[in-house]
Amino acid sequence: MSEEKNVVILLRQPPHGTLYPVEGLRMSVAVSADFDPITIAISEGVYTFLKDTDKTMYSMHIDFLKNIDLDIFVDKKSLDDLGLTKEDLIEEVEIKEHGEILKMIEDSTVTIPF
């Protein structure tokens, strides 16, 4: 019997000037075929989920993850550090305290950073 894997997709890069968040969300969708990945945005990765950010390349990935009841978490400390609030974010994400984010990463079997 195989061990259940805890997969974390960690979005750390901003959506402007990089494709890291797009590829990270695409990875979350792909991994969801076999696992229930946890998608986490920290540092400048939180910009991926701002209301005013152009999400043309990845809005379908967000919608897919929400439609299959997979959560997307945003680090509260990163929001605070960037001067952002919950009101700045799309409603599809959930804000978690920094300690909770670290615990999810620590408890993961596999962490895939983007």
C-alpha positions as CSV (number, residue, x, y, z in Angstrom):
1,M,0.0,0.0,0.0
2,S,1.4,3.4,-1.0
3,E,1.8,6.3,1.3
4,E,-0.6,9.3,0.7
5,K,1.5,12.2,-0.7
6,N,1.0,15.8,0.5
7,V,1.9,18.0,-2.4
8,V,2.4,21.7,-2.0
9,I,2.7,24.0,-5.1
10,L,4.5,27.2,-3.8
11,L,4.0,30.4,-5.8
12,R,6.8,32.8,-4.9
13,Q,7.3,34.9,-8.0
14,P,5.1,37.8,-9.2
15,P,2.9,37.3,-12.3
16,H,4.4,40.3,-14.1
17,G,7.5,39.6,-16.1
18,T,7.5,35.9,-15.3
19,L,5.5,32.8,-16.2
20,Y,6.2,31.1,-12.8
21,P,2.7,31.7,-11.3
22,V,1.0,30.5,-14.6
23,E,3.2,27.4,-14.6
24,G,2.6,26.8,-10.9
25,L,-1.1,26.9,-11.3
26,R,-0.9,24.7,-14.3
27,M,1.1,22.2,-12.2
28,S,-1.6,22.3,-9.5
29,V,-4.2,21.4,-12.1
30,A,-2.0,18.6,-13.5
31,V,-1.2,17.2,-10.1
32,S,-4.8,17.2,-9.1
33,A,-5.4,14.2,-11.4
34,D,-3.6,12.0,-8.8
35,F,-3.4,14.1,-5.6
36,D,-5.1,17.0,-3.8
37,P,-2.4,19.6,-4.1
38,I,-2.2,22.6,-1.8
39,T,-1.5,25.8,-3.7
40,I,0.2,28.5,-1.6
41,A,1.2,32.0,-2.6
42,I,4.0,33.7,-0.5
43,S,6.2,36.7,-1.0
44,E,5.5,38.4,-4.4
45,G,3.5,35.4,-5.5
46,V,0.5,37.0,-3.7
47,Y,0.3,39.5,-6.6
48,T,-1.0,36.6,-8.7
49,F,-4.3,36.9,-6.9
50,L,-4.8,40.7,-6.8
51,K,-8.2,41.8,-8.2
52,D,-6.5,44.2,-10.6
53,T,-3.9,41.8,-12.0
54,D,-4.4,40.5,-15.6
55,K,-5.3,36.8,-15.0
56,T,-5.9,36.0,-18.7
57,M,-3.3,33.3,-18.8
58,Y,-4.4,31.5,-15.6
59,S,-7.9,32.4,-14.6
60,M,-9.1,29.1,-16.0
61,H,-6.6,27.3,-13.7
62,I,-8.0,29.1,-10.7
63,D,-11.6,28.3,-11.8
64,F,-10.7,24.6,-12.2
65,L,-9.1,24.3,-8.8
66,K,-12.1,25.9,-7.1
67,N,-14.6,23.8,-9.1
68,I,-12.9,20.6,-7.7
69,D,-12.8,22.1,-4.2
70,L,-9.1,22.6,-3.9
71,D,-8.0,25.6,-1.9
72,I,-5.6,28.3,-2.8
73,F,-3.9,29.9,0.3
74,V,-2.2,33.3,0.6
75,D,0.3,34.1,3.3
76,K,-0.9,36.9,5.6
77,K,2.6,38.0,6.5
78,S,3.4,38.4,2.8
79,L,0.3,40.5,2.4
80,D,1.3,42.6,5.4
81,D,4.8,43.0,4.1
82,L,3.5,44.2,0.7
83,G,0.9,46.6,2.2
84,L,-2.0,44.6,0.9
85,T,-5.3,43.4,2.5
86,K,-7.9,40.8,1.9
87,E,-10.0,43.4,0.0
88,D,-7.2,43.6,-2.6
89,L,-7.5,39.9,-3.4
90,I,-9.9,37.8,-5.5
91,E,-12.5,35.9,-3.4
92,E,-11.3,32.5,-4.6
93,V,-8.3,32.6,-2.2
94,E,-8.1,32.0,1.6
95,I,-5.7,33.9,3.8
96,K,-3.7,31.9,6.3
97,E,-1.4,33.1,9.1
98,H,2.3,32.7,8.4
99,G,2.7,29.9,11.0
100,E,-0.1,27.9,9.3
101,I,1.6,28.3,5.9
102,L,4.9,27.1,7.3
103,K,3.2,24.1,8.9
104,M,1.6,23.1,5.5
105,I,5.0,23.4,3.8
106,E,6.7,21.4,6.6
107,D,4.1,18.7,6.5
108,S,4.2,18.3,2.7
109,T,5.8,15.2,1.2
110,V,6.7,17.2,-1.9
111,T,7.0,20.9,-2.3
112,I,7.3,22.3,-5.8
113,P,8.4,26.0,-5.9
114,F,7.6,28.4,-8.7
